[in-house]
Amino acid sequence: MRASADRGVGEAATQPRITTEDHRITTGDTVPTLPVEGGGRPVGAGGRALRGVAGALVAGLLVLTVALAGVQLWGLTRGGIGPGWVMLSGHVLAAVAALLLQSAADRVRRPAGGWYALGAMAVVLTTLSYWWWS
């Protein structure tokens, strides 16, 4: 049903007028932003790519940790032992550490942010190397 069908005979359909003055920010207004530490230097394409790859690796480790927890619980309900609590706790600790490093990398706009991203990648690759590839 059209919205105009509900109007009475004497009501006119009007469109709201929005001007640029309605949306102008004055000096007293505040714009909500995420807290970003360390200067306003823009991040280059290499820094964005590094943080993107690190974020993808951290997300993959989180998915792997959740899947591993599911397999552990499934194994316990079926009478088996599953992958083991030591392996699961190692993945949980590594996932938390990598997530904290990646979160710091995303919030810092200076070279330290790149080091945080490299640290997150190192945690993920060390975890995979130790628990899966050795």
LINNOR-V970544 format. One record per residue. N is the residue number from 1. RES is the residue in one small letter. BURIAL is 1 if it has 9 or more other ideal C-beta (glycine too) atoms within 8 Angstrom, else 0. Layout:
# LINNOR-V970544
n->N res->RES burial->BURIAL
n->N res->RES burial->BURIAL
This chain:
# LINNOR-V970544
n->1 res->m burial->0
n->2 res->r burial->0
n->3 res->a burial->0
n->4 res->s burial->0
n->5 res->a burial->0
n->6 res->d burial->0
n->7 res->r burial->0
n->8 res->g burial->0
n->9 res->v burial->0
n->10 res->g burial->0
n->11 res->e burial->0
n->12 res->a burial->0
n->13 res->a burial->0
n->14 res->t burial->0
n->15 res->q burial->0
n->16 res->p burial->0
n->17 res->r burial->0
n->18 res->i burial->0
n->19 res->t burial->0
n->20 res->t burial->0
n->21 res->e burial->0
n->22 res->d burial->0
n->23 res->h burial->0
n->24 res->r burial->0
n->25 res->i burial->0
n->26 res->t burial->0
n->27 res->t burial->0
n->28 res->g burial->0
n->29 res->d burial->0
n->30 res->t burial->0
n->31 res->v burial->0
n->32 res->p burial->0
n->33 res->t burial->0
n->34 res->l burial->0
n->35 res->p burial->0
n->36 res->v burial->0
n->37 res->e burial->0
n->38 res->g burial->0
n->39 res->g burial->0
n->40 res->g burial->0
n->41 res->r burial->0
n->42 res->p burial->0
n->43 res->v burial->0
n->44 res->g burial->0
n->45 res->a burial->0
n->46 res->g burial->0
n->47 res->g burial->1
n->48 res->r burial->1
n->49 res->a burial->0
n->50 res->l burial->1
n->51 res->r burial->1
n->52 res->g burial->0
n->53 res->v burial->1
n->54 res->a burial->1
n->55 res->g burial->1
n->56 res->a burial->0
n->57 res->l burial->1
n->58 res->v burial->1
n->59 res->a burial->0
n->60 res->g burial->1
n->61 res->l burial->1
n->62 res->l burial->1
n->63 res->v burial->0
n->64 res->l burial->1
n->65 res->t burial->1
n->66 res->v burial->0
n->67 res->a burial->0
n->68 res->l burial->1
n->69 res->a burial->1
n->70 res->g burial->0
n->71 res->v burial->1
n->72 res->q burial->1
n->73 res->l burial->1
n->74 res->w burial->1
n->75 res->g burial->1
n->76 res->l burial->1
n->77 res->t burial->0
n->78 res->r burial->0
n->79 res->g burial->0
n->80 res->g burial->0
n->81 res->i burial->0
n->82 res->g burial->1
n->83 res->p burial->0
n->84 res->g burial->0
n->85 res->w burial->0
n->86 res->v burial->0
n->87 res->m burial->1
n->88 res->l burial->1
n->89 res->s burial->0
n->90 res->g burial->1
n->91 res->h burial->1
n->92 res->v burial->1
n->93 res->l burial->0
n->94 res->a burial->1
n->95 res->a burial->1
n->96 res->v burial->0
n->97 res->a burial->1
n->98 res->a burial->1
n->99 res->l burial->1
n->100 res->l burial->0
n->101 res->l burial->1
n->102 res->q burial->1
n->103 res->s burial->0
n->104 res->a burial->1
n->105 res->a burial->1
n->106 res->d burial->1
n->107 res->r burial->1
n->108 res->v burial->1
n->109 res->r burial->1
n->110 res->r burial->1
n->111 res->p burial->0
n->112 res->a burial->0
n->113 res->g burial->1
n->114 res->g burial->1
n->115 res->w burial->0
n->116 res->y burial->1
n->117 res->a burial->1
n->118 res->l burial->1
n->119 res->g burial->1
n->120 res->a burial->1
n->121 res->m burial->1
n->122 res->a burial->0
n->123 res->v burial->1
n->124 res->v burial->1
n->125 res->l burial->1
n->126 res->t burial->1
n->127 res->t burial->1
n->128 res->l burial->1
n->129 res->s burial->1
n->130 res->y burial->1
n->131 res->w burial->1
n->132 res->w burial->0
n->133 res->w burial->0
n->134 res->s burial->0
